[in-house]
Amino acid sequence: MCLGCMRNIGGAEICPHCGWQRGSRQEPPHLPFGADVGGRYIVGKVLSSGGDGATYICWDLDREKPVYLREFLPDAIASRDSGDAPLRVMDGCDKVFSDCQTAFVRLWDKIIKLNGLSALIHVREMVNDYGTVYAVMDDDSYISLDEYLNGLPARRMRWDTLRPVFMPLLSTVATLHAAGILHGGISPQTVFVAENGRFYIGGFSIIQARCSVGDLNAELYAGYSAAEQHGARQKIGTWSDVYALAAVLYRCLVGQDPLPSSRRLVRDELMIPGDIARALPPYVLNAIIDALQTKPENRTVDVEELRAGLLNQPFQKKTYPLTFYNYNDVSYVNQDKKPYVAETAYFTAGNGIPKPADRGGANVSRPYNPQTENKPPQKQPTPEENSGTKKGLAAFFIIVALFAVAVLLYLGFFTDTFQGAEPQTTVSETQATYPVPDFSGRTEVSLRSDATLREQFSLVYQQEYSIEAAEGYVIRQSVDAGTVLPAGSEIIIYISLGPRALVVPDVVGIDATQAKTQLEQMGFVVQITEKANDGSNQAGTVGSVVPDVGTEMLQGETVYLHVWGEVPTTESPTLFSFGGSSSGGNSANSGSSSGGNDFIGGLGDLFNLFG
């Protein structure tokens, strides 16, 4: 087995596939070739290293197939002396290491719970070994988007080819944001392409490694990291991932990396070549420009807003809490929103990041420290008042005791009377009821993680395709909002799979009405334009389709039918006019202008007749 690519190479000393050589060494702090993790995974070559760890290709002994392992190995604060020794934390870094390791575990735990998203790499499990922790990912024959683009003839893609594979990526990133996961490193190196051409997001790292200042070595990608990730006292958030996604779009469409954001802050020379810009729909161009603004306050805030812009769809502005991360003390920043770090601002998405003055200042949450209320001093009772109180209590207890004795005597006296009676018990049961909330605008992830909802209702999730709601978001609910239901009542929540991927069928040559009906039943929007007919085509039939037959599109997108129009009618030409009236005849015979005009008109018709 080649430990460089996990292919069988028999007895060869050098792998013919990747060039790995038997006897090579992997230098510390990385694990050596052949080490086993958790008694199951055989370690191979380090594929990447930096930020919060290292990624190895490994062999899964149980399933007998290659996998990838992401080891928590923040080389700025921890090291491994030799071989397969446990990690050694550097002096004074124990607190930072512990916090970062906790963030690492929680990040990958969240990703595991999101397995099944259409554009997310599949993470199998987490393993503890060698004094650290590992995330195990499937090897699904991906290649990086960078490698994929460099293999294309023009090193770039057309928008109609890019759109069907890029939209699911946007939906997945939006769902990650809803689950509290900020990527911070989206780039052609962390977006992967499968054999079927679909895009997948990977390359995750904890938030501490996505800023150029702090205790960890930053793992950022030039041209794709936003300006706010390159300075102290900056805030990063969903808008930072929006910038990276737009930069990836730029790379795919233009064929070259965008200029680094730090350089653009000084002098912005980022341009889209004219021929490429003219080939893009204006709304796509505008969406990319808005998302690539260097200053966060001018940039598109939300991934769903970027998606709506790229599809030329209205974006419904909604108010919701947005958590960002303040790098005043990067060591303690984490993706779990610790109360002394996370700041939450409530604002309307779609209007840009609000300035502090607009939102009344950030709502910074801190640990709760109860304060002692300043109450007026209480009057102390006098000895006489104490004595009166004690006497009153004594009298009260005596009366209660006498009443209890009387009840016991009464029951004893009438025992025989009640022996033959049937015991009758009245039980008053009151079942809790709850009003049904409005689930629109929420994601399946947020609903499943809502403990209060799980206690109140039994939520059943069903998935279906939709052009109204983004993938992972609620389309509708089986019970109207505001309806009061008993606790535990079942509510069906319909979750969007996003628009269905469709292929434009061959409707050329068939009746336009029939073609329109067929396309609309599939889920397309249809527009018809008339095409001039020279008489060689049947009027009312489809002459051509835009985009071309066989093109993959999304449900809800527009297909244009060019339909042959009616053949124009041609009147029989008047070759000569010799009169028709006495004046006409006289004019012709006398060579007058009116007769001459009729004659010239006849010749003109004659010439037209013969082309």
PyMOL commands that set and color helices and strands:
alter all, ss='L'
color gray80, all
select helices_A, chain A and resi 94-113+145-150+159-178+207-209+227-230+238-254+261-266+274-279+282-291+296-298+303-310+327-332+356-359+383-413+415-419+444-448+451-456+512-522+582-590+593-609
alter helices_A, ss='H'
color red, helices_A
select strands_A, chain A and resi 36-37+41-50+53-60+65-72+78-79+88-89+123-129+132-138+143-144+191-193+199-201+235-236+319-326+342-348+363-364+433-435+457-464+474-477+484-486+489-496+501-503+525-531+542-546+552-554+558-564
alter strands_A, ss='S'
color yellow, strands_A
deselect
rebuild
show_as cartoon
